[in-house]
Amino acid sequence: MGSWHMALLAQCLVTGLSATLNTAYFWGYRSPRPGRRWGALALALVSTAALVESLYFGGLLLFQPEALPQTFLADARWVGARALEGLGSLSVSALILRRLFSPK
């Protein structure tokens, strides 16, 4: 597996781990305010989608790397889009961790 494959796999791994934290937090979020519950539900769905996508493409890269040149994963634009998704997921994770570990 070349360095390109390893970079894509690392990107999927980081996004997947971050999305796992986000998904767990938002699916368990409880608030007495209906607007916040709806917001948490929307973020839980988006985080779950990022997690499933990362698992799928990470699995593809890990178990079928020979299929990579025939897929759109070989395109640099895809890497950029995945990087934005990863950064967004990491940003949400940072906010969650700040909330969980800040002194009350």
N, C-alpha and C positions, 0 to 999 in steps of 0.2 A: 504494500500500500504506500503510495507516494505521499509527499508532503502536502499536496493539494487535497488529497482525500482526508488526510489527518486533520487539516485545518477545517474542512467542512464538518468532519465528525466532531471535532472539539466545539465548533459553533452549535451544532445540534445538541451536544451534551450540556453546554452552559445554558442554552435557552430552555432545554427540557428541565433541568434542575430548578431554574428560576421559576418556570411556569408551574412546576409541582408545588413550590412554596406558595405561589400566588393562588393557585387553585384550592389548596387546602385552607388557606386563610379565608378566602371569599366564600367558599361553600359553607364554612362554619361561622360566618359573620352574622351577628344578631344585633338588631337595633330596634328600638320602639318606633322609630320614624319610618313610614312606608317608603319615602323617597330614597333613603339610604339602603333599605332592603332591596329595592329595585336596582339601585346602582351596584350593590354587591353581587346581585344575580347576574347583571350584565358583565361585570368584570370576571366573575367565576366562569361564565361561558366563554369569554374571549381567552382566558388563561387555559381553560381546558382544551380549546382548539389549538392553541400554541403548543401545548404539551403533546397532544395527539400527532400534530404535524411533525414535531421534533422526533418523536418516537418512530414514526413511519419513515421519514427520510434518513434518520440516523441508522435505522435497521437496514434500509436499502444500501446505504454506504458501507455498513459493516458486513452484511451477509451477501450482497450482490454488487460488489464494486465494479465488476466487469460491465454492468448495465449502465454505468454512469455516462459514458460518452453518448449514448443514444437518448439520454434524458435532458430535460431543460436544466438539470442541476449543474451541467457543465458550463452554463452561461454565466458570465461575470455579473450580469444584472441580477440574477437570482441570488448570488452571494451577497450583493449589496442589499437586496430586499430582506434576506434572512438576517443580515447584520442589524438592520433597523428594527426588525421584530425582536431580536435578542436584546438590543439596547433598551427597547421599550419595556420588555419583560424584566430586565435587570433594574430599571428605574422604579418600577412598581415594587419589586422585591426590596429595594433599598428603603422605600417609604414604609413598607410593612415592618421591616426590621427596626427602623427608627421608632415606629409606634410601639412595637412590642418591648423594646429594650430601653426606652426613655423613662427617666424617673417620673413617677406620677405625682 
